[in-house]
């Protein structure tokens, strides 16, 4: 959890780091996390006993808070999404138990397979009515701080590899980060503005990190105990069956096929190291063009970058939302096969689970998108595009 340290104007950030960790190594990280304030109470990270202990695999969902393990909640929801941080919500309604939760308390959440997330209490919502007394506790993984805070200054990272930039930014917030063996991670990229990568002034840390990963076709995921950077590897062996007439328990299913903002031609332009343009085409039957500057992209391989851009755009415009009447053991990134003429999907079509909410005791909410959004393979046809 976070520990409060008093800093005077005469104290350097290295002094604060020595006081807490015995070494000045993290002085810069502490400074950025606290917005470089000159004096006052500052926050530093310390690992609690709860976080360092091994989790217990019980075959059920539970919440560990200090020495207490809770599984007496009446309802819970686990949130798991591609390119978003994990979270959980628990509702307790036993009035004879004192649930002693406070903001920033370190907690561990486990599901049937083991660790789901290590994080902190984010929101507490106690309620008292004539009929009931209950409390809702909302938990975010440690990576949740990255989705809420703006990028610290300076915004530019010069002559740095993608791995180096990501490690540096994650280090500001003491986030664990692991990488696959992709060669793009060690590429030192220079673009037409003369720097490796530049954050926007009010860009969130998570969005910045996700953006530069996406520029090389990499996926940043929250493992629950840190970040992992690598290629998306689709799980297609056991597809969730959402074929009308063959599956049970679909309470609601709807599709949103939105073409406003979608284009047929995607063009990337670069001025560095030389003037170049790459254009790709998708099977959208309207002659609309969208152009992108290549600040984030490798100017020596604009065609691949253009294909990725087009696929990401497709994923934004073709979604399926489904509410199931059971709590299914699926994860984000798994595949589903959908066929339902009532929502204009006339033939079996593969979708990837982009987001899943497992709602105990008996429902699951899914957001699905076309696989190309993560596999970067332009499909031969799109729904309702003849």
N, C-alpha and C positions, 0 to 999 in steps of 0.2 A: 504494500500500500504506500501512500505518500506520507512522508514525514515533513513537518514544518521546521524550518531552520531560519533563525533571524540573521539577516545580512545588513551590515552597516556599509556606508559609502567607502570606508577604508578596506573592507574585505574584498578580495578578488574572488572570481568564480573558482579559481584553482584552490583558494583557501577553503571555500565551501566544500569542494570535492574531497580535499584532504580530510576535512573534519568528518565527513560521512563515510568515505570509502577508503581512507588512508592513502590515497594517491590522487594527484591532480588530473589524471587522465580524462575524467568525465566533466571537467570544468566547463568546457565549451557546450556540451550537451545540456548541462543544468542551466546555463545562461540562456540558451535558445528556448528551452522549455518554459522558462520564466520570463520570456520576452525582454531579456536583458535589463531588468529594472535595476536601478542603482542601489536601493536600500529597501528594507521591509522584510516581511515574512515570505520566504520562498519555499517551493515544494521540491523535494527530492524523492526518488524512488527507492524503496527498500523491499526486498523479498520477504514475505511473511512465512511463518511455519506452515500455514495452510497450503501455500503455493508449492512448497518444496516436497510435501509428502506425496507418496504414491497414492493413486486412486484405487478404490475398491471396486472390482467388477462384480456387480450383484445381479445382473440380468434385468435391472429395472432402472428407472430414472430417479436420481436423487440430487439434492443440493447440499453441499458441505460448506458450513459456515463456522470457522474456528474449529472447535472440537465436536461440534454438533453435526449430525447427518440427518437431513429432513427428507422424508418421503410421504409425509402426511398431508400434502396439499391436495385439494379437491380437483384442481385443474392445473394444467401447465401447457405451455407452448414452447417448442424449440424452433429457432429461426436459423436457417442455413441457406445461404445464397452464394452463387458464383460472383466474385468480385465485390463482396460486401462482408462486413464483419458479422460474427455469430452473436446470437443473443438468446435470452430465455425469459419467460414470464411465469411466475408461480402465484397461485391464489390459495391462501390459508384461511380456513373458517372455523378453526377450533378456538373457542373463546377462553378455554381453560389453560391455554399455552401462551407464554410470553415470548413472542418472536422478536428477539432483540436485534433487529437490523438497523444499521446506520449507513449513511452515504459513504462510499469509498471503502466499505468493508470488502476484504478479499474473500472470494468464494470460488468453489469448484463445482461444475455441473457435469454429471455423468449420465450417459444414456445406456442402452442395453449392450453396447459394444465397448464401453469404457469411457475415457475422457471425451467430453463434448466441448467444454471450454473452461479456461481459467480466466477469471475476470473480477469485476467489481460490481457492487450494488449501485445501480444508476438512478432508479426511481422507486419511491415507496408511496403507496396509495392506500392508507387505512380508511375504512368506511364503517360507519355505525348508523343503522336504521332501527326502526321498531322491531323488524323481523330478524335482523342478522347483524353480526359484527365480524368483519373479515378484513384481510390485508392483502394487497397485491404487491409483489416484489418483482422488479424488473432488473435483469442482469445483462451487462454487456461484456464481451471479451476484452482483454487488455488492448487489443487493436482498435477498440471503439474510439479511443482518444484521437486516432488519426483521422477519423471521419468528421470530427467536430472542430478541430483546430485549424486555423489558417497556417499556410506555409511560413516558417520563420525566415527572417532576412539573414543574409542576402539571398536573392532569388536565383542567382546564376551559379551554375556548376561548370567550370571551365576545364577542358581537357581531362574529363573523367569518364571512366567506363560506366555502363549502365549498372553493373554490379557495385561499383564504387559509390555512385550517387545513391542507390537504394540503401546500401549499408550505412552511409553517412546519415541519411534522413531517418532511418529506423533507429539508429543509435541515439539521436536526440531524445527519443522517448523510451529508451531501454527496451525496444522491441526485438525479440528473437527473429532472425531471418535466415532462411536456408534457400539454396539455389539448386536447380538441376544443372546438367553439364552442357547447356546450350552455348555454342561459341559466341552468339550475339551478346551475351552478358559481359564479355571482356572487350567488346568493341569500344574504342575511343572515338566518339562521333563529333565532327565539327560541321556546322551548317552555315547558312549564309549570314547569320548574325554573329558568327564568330565564337560561339560557345557550345558546350555539349548539350545542356538542357537548361531551360529557363521556366520558372514557375510564374504563374500569373499572380497579381498582387493579392487577390482575395481567394486564391485557389486553396481548397482543403488539402491537407497532407495526403490523405488517402487518394484523392482524385489525381494529384500530381504523380504519385507513385504508379497508380493504375495506368495513367496516360502514357508514361514512358515505357511501361511493360507492353502495353498494347501496340506501341509503335514498332515493336519487333515480334509481334505475334505471340507474346508471352502472357501468361495468366498469373495474377497475384491472388492468392487465396489465403483465407484465415483458417489455420489448422485448429484453432482453439487454444493452442499453446505457442503461437507465433505465426510468422508469415512464411509462405512457400512460393517461390517464383519458378515457373516452368511452363512447358507446353501443356495445353489441354489434351488429356487422354480420355476419349469417350468410352463409357461403359455401355456396350451395346448387346452384351450376351443375354441379359435378363431385362428385356424392355417391359416397362409398365404397360399393361393392356388397357387402352382407352378406346376400344373399338365398340361402337354402338351395337348392342345386341349380344356381345360376347363378354362384357364386363358388368360387374354389379357394384352398387354403392356409389354411383356418380350422382350426387344431389344437384349440382349445378355445373354446367360447362358452357363457356362462351368464348368466342374468338373476336379479336380486334385486328382487322386487316386494314391498316391506315396507310394510304399512299401519299397524303400530304407531307411533303418533305423528302419523299423518295425520288430517286432519279434513275434514268436509264444509263447515263454516262457519268463516270466518276474520274475526274482529272486531277492529278497531282503535278504541281509545278515546282521547279527548283532553280536557283541561281548559283548553286555551289555544289561541287567544284566547277560545274559548267552549267549553262542554261539547258534545261531538259524538261520534258513533259511526258507523262505516261497517262493513258486513258484506258479504262476497262469498261466493259458493258455487262449489264445484268438483264435478265429476261423480264423487264418491265416495259409494257407496250406504249410508253409515252416519251417523246423525244426531249426529256429534261436533262440538263447537265448541271452537276455540282462540282465546283473547283475548290481545292484545298492547297494551302501553302505547305511546303515540306519541312517546316522547322523541326518537327520531331522525327522525320523519316530519313532513312539512309538514301542520299541522293544518287548513289551508285546502283540502287536496285529499286527504282521508283515503281516499276510494274508490280512487283510483289507487294509493296506498300499500298498501292492503289487497290489491289485485289482485297487486301485485308480491310481497308477502309470501306469498300463497297459491302463486304460481308457483314461488318459491324453495323452499317446502316440498315441492311436488310433485317437484322435481328431486332432493331428498334421498332420496326413497322409491322412485324407479324408475331402476334402473341396469342396464346390460349390460356385461359384461366379456368381451373377446375377445383371444385369442392367435393371431396370424397367423404363418405360416411364411415370411414375407418381410419385408424392411425397406422399408416403404412411405414415400413422401415425402408425408406428410400433416401437418397442424398442428392444434393445439387450436383449436376453433372451427369446424372444417370439419364438414360434415354426412355422415352415413352413413344408408343405408336398410337396414332389417333386416326379414327375414321368416324365421321358423323355427318351425314348429309344435312342434318337439321342446322348445323353451324357452318355449312358450306365447305366441309372437308369430305369430298366424295370418294376419295380413295385413301388407302393406308399411307400415312405420312409420318415420317420420323420427326420427333421434336426432342429437344434437350430440356431437362428440368433446370431452369435458371434459378428458381427460388422455391423453397419448400418450408411450410409451417406445419409441424407435427403437433396437432392439438389434442391433448389428452382430455377426455378418455376415448373419443370415437370420431375424430375427423382430421382431415389433411387438406391443406390449401396449397395448390400448385400454380406457379407461373411458368409457362413453357414458351420456348422460342425455337426458331429454326436452327438446326445444328451449325449452319454455315457461320453463325455469329461467333463461334469459337473454333471451328475446324478450318475456317478461311477457305473453304472450297465453294466457289460460286455455283449455286444450284442450276440445273438445266431448266427448271420451271418454278414459278412461284404460285401460291394459292390464288385462284381467281384471275390469274393473268394468262389469258388465252393468246 
